[in-house]
Amino acid sequence: MINTNQSNDGYLISRPLANQKQVHTGAVSSGQSSSLSETKNQNMKAMESFYRGDNSQFTPVESGNRTGAGNTDPRVFDERKKLVDPLGLVPDEAKTGVNTSKTNIDGKTVEVGTFNMEWLGCDEARMFFKGKPTGAQPRTEQDYQKMADAIKQSGAEVMAVQEISDEKALQKVLGNLPGYDYILGTTGKRDDGKNQMVGIIYNGDKVECDKSSVTEIMEAQVPHLAGDGHLRAPLAAKFKSKEGGFDFTIVSMHLKAGQKGNCRQIRDAQVSVINKWAQDRMASDGDKDIVFAGDFNDTLNSSTTKKLGEGTDLHMVTSESAIRDEWSHPVTHRLIDHIGVTTANGGSLEEYIPGTTGVVKEKVSSDHRPVVSSFKDVDND
């Protein structure tokens, strides 16, 4: 059963679940020592090696952030635009950074984002698997606060989250965000404790979650290719702004990682399943306002993003970040966390505000950076 953290009188993150103990706010024992620092360096090297082999056509430069600019060379901008913006929807102003005059406006915009929280809630025992670094790091109370600050500063009312190892750790982050609540999927769990669940967090003061709409796209685990069904099934839920009435379905995704072997084949199979789910949904109930958000583990102009868009009229708004050469995964200088909107008549593109997608540059106690987009808070249905 999907955990929507339901209480008798609402869905408040400050209330513990009936079968859980109250989350303590004391310091987390993380074994802060030189050996832990050395292990972290090993983890970073292991991840860098794991992700190499990418066919990205972009040259890494210093990234911008959601309030600044990245590479603004007009020649580079034009060349990248051809690669990642086939529909010609990226405004020229995107090359100079996010248009902050159109973002985070109370009563007029809704911010939607994605954030891979890097093994959130792992313990030191999960830092290695079969003698190899997993990339996991224990967190301190300060880390939880940094994550919460980044979410708050981004303005995101709804945010897809990935790599949740322990639900209690997610509760600690949201304990620093009054009014925020969450939904957590049931997949991505393993017997060895290497859990990587997907979820959705949201500001309950600003948006309402339709609990009856929450679903997992289980077929996207593609067990015929991935084996034991350990992959994360995308988590979908419908939200509606309490102010302007913008309503949409967000799909929180964490696709198969890696570039070697059949990793790309698995990702392509996953997005083909998600693509069919989206087409069926739009055809059956007319709900065309869909926002895809998550860790795609692939760059734009890849077979992964292309197959997701086949027949769904999809525009990847993170093309604005790609054109500026922003990256969401600093370890490898790649943009692999994306947000996509449907462009069909009545789709989420109608509410999307061009020029508002960007990567949060600040360090956030994760190997990924949040990505956020802004939408007009209106009901176009």
N, C-alpha and C positions, 0 to 999 in steps of 0.2 A: 504494500500500500504506500502511495506517495505521501510523504509527510508534509502537511500544510500547516503544522503547528497550531491546530485549532484549540481554542479554549471555549468555555461556555458562552462568553459574552464578546467574542471577537477573536482576532488572530494577532495577538500582541507578543512580540519577541521577548518582552520583559518577563513573560510568564513561562515558567518551566513546564515541559510536558509532564503528564501525569506519571509516566513511568521513568522520569529522569530526575536526578538530583539537581538542586539549585547550582548554577554555574558559579564557581568561586572566582573572585577577582584578585587573588593573591598572585605573586610572581610565579611564572612558569620556570621550573628548573630545566635549563637547557644546556647545562654543562659548558658554560662559556669558558673555553680554554684554547690554547694554541692548537691542540689536536683537532678541535672542532673547526677552527679556521682553516687548517690544512685540508681537512675533509671537504670543506666548502669549495676550496680551490680545485680539488680533484673532481668534485661534482660538476663544476663549471666546465672543466676541460672535457669531461665525459659527454656532457650535453652538447658542447660545441662540435665534437666529433660525430655525435649521433645525428645532428641535423645537417652536416655538410653534405655536399652532393646536390644541393638545390640548384635549379636551373634559372634562378632569378636573373632578370636582365638589368637589374638596377644596381648602380654602384653606391655602396654605403657612404653616407656623409653624416655629419652631425644632425640628429633629428630635431624637429621642432616640437612644440607641444600644442595643446588645444588653444592656447592664447598667443602663440607665436608662429614663426615661419620656419620652414626647412630650406631646401634648395630652391631658389627662386629664379635661376637662370632660365630665361624665356625659351631658349633652344631645347634645354633639357625638359622643360615643362611640355612643350609641343610634342616631343618624341614620346614621352611617357604617356601623354594623353591618348595618343594613337593606340598604344598597347593595352591600356586598362579602361578606356572609356569608349567602347564601340558605339554607344547610343548618343554620344556627344552631350551628356548631361552635366558634366563637371564645368562650373562657371570659371571664367578666367581669373576671377578674384581669388580662387582657391590656391593659386600658386603663391600668394603672399601670406597665407595663414588663414586660420578660422575667423570668420566674421563674427566677432563677439557681440556686436550690437544686436544680433538676431538670436542670441542664446540666453538660456537661464532667465527668462522673463516671466515672472509670476502671473499666472492666469492666461498667458499667451503661448507658452511653449511647454512641451514635455520632452525631457531628455532621456534617451535610451542608450545603454552601453553594454559592454562586455568586459570581463575581467577574469583572467586565469590567475588563481590565487596560489599556485604552486604548492601542491601537497599540503594544503592548509589543515593543521591538526595532527601532522605526523609526529612520531616520537623518534628518538635516536635509533631505535631498533630498526626503523624503516629506512634509514639512510643508506643501507646496503642491501643488495639482494644477490645471493650466490657470489658474494665477494666483490660485487661491482656497485659503484655509487648509483643511487636511484635519482639523485637530484633533490631529495627531500631535505628539509631543514626544520628543526623545531623552532617555534616562535616564542617571543616574549610578550609581555603586556604592552610594551612600547611598539612592537610590531603590529599588534592588533589595532592599536590606536592610529598608527601610520596608515594602515589600510582603510580604516574608517574615515580618516581625514581626506584621503585621496578620493574616496567615493563621494563624500560631502562636497568637496571642492569642485568635483566634476559636474555636480548638479543633477546627476542621474536619478530620476524617479523610479526607473525600472532598469535593472542590470542583470544580464546573464552572467553566471559565475561558473567556473570550472575548477577541477582538482580539489574538491572538498574531501579530505581524508577522514575528518571527524566532525560530526554535526555540532558538537559542543564548541569547537573552535570557531565555527561560523557564528554561533551565538555570541561568542566573545567579541567578535568584530562588530556585530550589530548592536551589542550592548552599548557601544559608543555612538550609536546612531538612533536617537529616540524617534519612535514612530515607524521604524523600518521593520519589515517582516520578511519571511522567506518561504520558498517552496523547494524541496529537495527530492531529487529523483531516487529511484530504488536500485539503479544499475551502477556498474563500475566498481563493484565490490569483489574482493578476492579473499580466499581462505588465509593467504599469507599476510593479510593486513594491508596490502598495497591498494588501498581504496582511492578511487578518483571519481567522485560523484559530481554530477552537474546539478545546478540549481538556478533559481531566479530570486533576487532580492528586490524589494520595492518599498517605496515610501508610502505607507498606508494612510498618511495624512493627505497625500496628493492624488493617489490612484486607488482604484478598487479592483481586486482580483476576483474573477469569476471562478470560484473553486470547482464548480461543476465542469469547467472546460479543461481542467488540468489533465494532460495525457502524456504518455511516453511513446515514442515511435520505436517500438521494440524491434521491428524488422531491420532497423538500421544497425543493429549489432552484427549483422551478416555472419552468423556462426558458420556458414558453409565455407567461408574464407578465413575467418579469424579463429575458428576452433571452439574454444570453451565458452564463448558468449560473454567474455569479460569486458568487452568494449562498452562505452557509455551510450545508452540510448538517448537521443535528443528529448528534451523536456519542453512541452508547449503549454501555454496558458494565455487566457484572454484578459486584457486589462482595459480599464476605462478611467479617464481623468475625471476627477470629481468637480473640476472647474469648467473647462470648455467642452468636455464630452468626447475628446479624441479616444476612440476605442480601436484596439489592435490586438493581434495575436503575436507573441514573441516566441521564437523557437531557440532555446538555449542548446548549443551544439559543442561537442568536443570530439573532433574526428581523429582517426588513427594517426599516430605520430610516426615519423621516420621517412627516409628516402630510399632505403635499400629493400631488396627482396620484393615482396608483393604489397608493400605498404601503400603505394600509390593506387594499386588495383583495389585494395580494400577501401580507401577513401572514396574512389570513384564509385564503388558499389554502394557505399553509405549514402552519398549525395543523390544517387539515382533513386534510392528508396525515399529519401526526404523529398525529392522532387515530385515523385508520384503522390506522396501524402499531401503535398501542398496543392497539386492540381486537383486531386479528388476533393479536397476541402473547399477550394474555391468554386468547384462545379456543383457541389452538393448543397451547401448552405449559403453561398453567396458571400462568405467572409473572405474578402480579398485583401484586407489590411493585414498583411503578414510581414513581420520583421525577423530576419534570420540574423542571429548574433552568436559569436562564439570563437573558439580556437579551432581554426580550420586546418592547422598544421601544414598550410600551403600558401603560396603567394597568389596574387591576382594574375590573371591570364594563364592560369594552370588548368589542367583537365578537370580538377576538382571544382573550381568555381564555374567553369564553363558548363559542366554537366548539371550543376545545381540549377543553373538558369534556363536550361533547355525546356521550352514550352511554358515556363512560369513567368516570362517577361520580367526578368530580375535585373536590378541595377545595384552594383556593389558600391555603396557610398564611400567606402574606404578607399576608393580610387582617388579621392581627394587627398588622402594622406599619402598614398603611393606616389602620386605625382610630385609631392614635396619631399619624397624619399624619407618619410618618417618610418620608424620601425616600432613594433610592439614587443619584439623579442630581442632585447639588447645583447644577449649572449652571442647571437648569430647575425645581428643587424638585419633582421627580416621582419616584414609586415605579414604576420600569419593570423592575427586576430581581426575578424572582419564583421561588418554589418551590411546586410543587403536588404533592399526593399522591393516589393512587387510593383511593377509598372502597369499592370492591367488597369482598365477602367475601374475606378473605385479602390485601387491598390494603395499601399502605404506611401508610394512616391508622391501622391497628391498632397499629403501632409508634411512630407519631408522638406526641410528648409535647406536649399543648396548652399554649400560653402560653410557648413557648420560641423563637419566631421573632423575629428582630430584625435591624436594620441596624447594621453597625459604623460608628460615627460618626467615628472618628479619620481624619485625612488619610492617604491611602495611596498618594500619587503616581499617582493616576488620577482621571478625571472621574466615576467610579462608586465606590460603596462596596460592600463585600461584604455579603451577606445570608446568615444561617446559621440552621439549625433543628436540633433535637435529637430523636433517636429512641431508643426502648428497645432495648438490645442483647440481643434475644431472637430465637429462631427460631420463628416462628408457623406456618411452612409444614407 
